[in-house]
Amino acid sequence: MRILLAGLTQTCYKKPIMNPDNAIAAGSFGAILIFEMVLVVLMVVVYWKIATKAGYPGWYALAVIVPCLNLILFIAFAFSEWPIERELKHLRSLQSNQPNAYPRYPQSPTP
């Protein structure tokens, strides 16, 4: 029994050996991690631009980082009326009251 315990303590307290395979794996992991961080930053910037062009606050783009919240926000963007659409609808209603206003829908020329 004593020999078994002595063998276990020797194997438990050995220093890990750094072989080339471990170094390659650690380097690959680091490279992949940096690549994914760059992609996340790029996604946040793109969503920020989309949100501001749609009339929403740009900080909504930070929801891209949260796994389920990004899907919920994406669905909300798809099926809700955007603030820019509300503004366009309001401006068209104001413009339709004027006599020489630009037509709402282009009409085909009449001969």
C-alpha positions in Angstrom: 0.0 0.0 0.0 2.9 2.3 0.8 4.4 1.8 -2.6 1.2 2.6 -4.3 0.8 5.9 -2.4 4.4 6.8 -3.1 3.8 6.2 -6.8 0.7 8.4 -6.8 2.4 11.3 -5.1 5.2 11.2 -7.6 2.9 11.2 -10.6 0.7 14.0 -9.1 3.5 16.4 -8.4 5.4 16.1 -11.7 5.9 19.4 -13.5 4.1 19.6 -16.8 6.4 19.2 -19.8 5.9 21.8 -22.5 6.2 19.9 -25.8 5.8 21.5 -29.2 2.2 20.2 -29.6 1.1 22.1 -26.5 2.8 25.3 -27.7 1.1 25.0 -31.1 -2.3 24.4 -29.4 -1.9 27.4 -27.1 -0.8 29.6 -30.0 -3.8 28.4 -32.1 -6.2 29.1 -29.3 -4.8 32.6 -28.8 -5.1 33.3 -32.5 -8.6 32.1 -32.7 -9.5 34.1 -29.6 -8.1 37.3 -31.1 -9.9 36.6 -34.4 -13.3 36.1 -32.6 -12.8 39.3 -30.5 -12.2 41.2 -33.8 -15.4 39.7 -35.2 -17.4 40.7 -32.2 -16.2 44.3 -32.3 -16.9 44.4 -36.1 -20.5 43.1 -35.5 -21.1 45.7 -32.8 -19.9 48.5 -35.1 -22.2 47.2 -37.9 -25.2 46.8 -35.7 -24.5 50.3 -34.2 -24.7 51.8 -37.7 -27.8 49.9 -38.6 -29.6 50.9 -35.3 -28.7 54.6 -35.8 -29.8 54.7 -39.4 -33.1 53.1 -38.4 -33.7 55.7 -35.7 -32.9 53.6 -32.7 -30.2 54.4 -30.1 -26.9 53.0 -31.1 -26.3 51.3 -27.8 -28.9 48.7 -28.8 -25.9 47.2 -30.8 -24.4 46.0 -27.5 -27.2 43.4 -27.4 -25.2 41.5 -30.0 -22.9 40.3 -27.2 -25.8 38.8 -25.1 -26.8 35.5 -26.7 -30.6 35.4 -26.4 -31.2 39.2 -26.2 -29.7 39.6 -29.7 -32.3 37.3 -31.2 -35.1 39.0 -29.4 -33.9 42.5 -30.5 -33.4 41.3 -34.1 -37.1 40.0 -34.2 -38.2 43.3 -32.7 -36.4 45.3 -35.3 -37.9 43.2 -38.1 -41.5 43.4 -37.0 -41.9 46.8 -35.5 -42.3 50.2 -37.1 -39.0 52.0 -37.1 -38.8 55.6 -35.9 -37.5 56.6 -39.4 -40.6 55.1 -40.9 -42.8 57.0 -38.5 -41.1 60.3 -39.4 -41.4 59.6 -43.1 -45.1 58.8 -42.7 -45.6 62.0 -40.8 -43.8 64.1 -43.4 -45.8 62.5 -46.2 -49.0 63.3 -44.4 -47.9 67.0 -44.0 -46.8 67.1 -47.7 -50.1 65.7 -49.0 -52.0 68.7 -47.6 -50.1 71.0 -50.0 -51.5 71.5 -53.5 -48.3 71.1 -55.6 -46.7 68.4 -53.4 -44.7 65.5 -54.8 -47.0 62.5 -55.4 -46.9 59.8 -52.9 -46.7 57.0 -55.4 -45.2 57.6 -58.9 -47.8 57.5 -61.6 -47.4 56.4 -65.1 -47.4 59.1 -67.7 -50.7 59.5 -69.5 -50.6 60.0 -73.3 
